[in-house]
């Protein structure tokens, strides 16, 4: 068979590209078994796509966003990578991410509609989509079954089943545990005060408050937020059933009755000396609202292999591979999340509890929407919490002042 000049040139070009190959760089902060799985996925992709080599680059989470930003600025951007929810607004605003909507939206095999709209809100601007979440983890309530039994109180899952699980019951249960056992009844904040939003924000939302309105103006001083802070303050200062910011008593110590965290926290309870379970968060006047922790796959706009990067992202975020990563990261895909395989993927949590604590909350869960100034704003909030949770504090006055600081960042 004879080739025309044009076909011959095209054939040479194809052979040249195959010979040179594509070195696709994938950036992540994963570690342990999660990293091993990602490395295996990269290896599998390279085996299925001749001429494509995927290199997995690992950076600790604390340094991750700063390092990637420097790589982009210096012309050395990765092709594909992870991105945490807190960094999404900044990276979109700086045009560091590629729009995935056209490529993924027309890919029937990928099925973008399998992702609930609520899971894509953080990553979307109009019709453009700049990332696909791979982890969509609502906060759940971990509870110490032994402490509830010792206090003679029905546990949160039982109260939820009786349609009685609200923040009034949450406070009452917490106080009884403190009075009867001496242990703290509940913890709504992480050990690191800068991570105050993990738990406390869900409480504010359920009271009708929050951090920002839709225009990213501070609402920490709104009536709902004040009500939420009053509840937490009462539990800390009046009931003494909740530790104050800075207290390092952890749930895994066995000295806290209830704690709000992501499902992945269960790994830290593998060797717990007490019995524990998971339940949905309590209900407030504004509803039963939990917080979604998200991390997503993105294509960096300055990467050198845009087309291949999109293909690799679609491979990572496919239903098949999300089913593989679901063991570590609660998947946003409806088809995977509702599957029997996912519900039985965590050996520490029964499928029925996982279904109740996770799936039942997704429809009302929220992602914290932040601006490009979130890190500075969060520093101001963290410092202000010491004044919020002081005996005799003028909550409205303190929160009014705090909002002025947040809006000034």
Secondary structure, DSSP 8 states (H G I E B T S, - for coil): ----HHHHHHHHHHHHHHHH-EEEEEEE---HHHHHHHHHHHHHHHHHSTTEEEEEEE--HHHHHHHHHHHHHTT---SEEEEEHHHHHHHHHTT-B---HHHHHT-TTT-GGGB-HHHHGGGEETTEE--EEEEEEE-EEEEEHHHHHHHT---HHHHHHTT--BHHHHHHHHHHHHHHHSSB-BB-S-SSGGGTHHHHHHHHHHTT--SB-TT--B-TTSHHHHHHHHHHHIIIIIS--B--TT----GGGT-BSEEEE-GGGGGGGTT-SS-EEEE---BBTTB---BEEEEEEEEBTT-S-HHHHHHHHHHHTSHHHHHHHTTTS---BHHHHTSHHHHTS-TTS-HHHHHHHTGGGGGG-B-----TTHHHHHHHHHHHHHHHTSTT--HHHHHHHHHHHHHH-
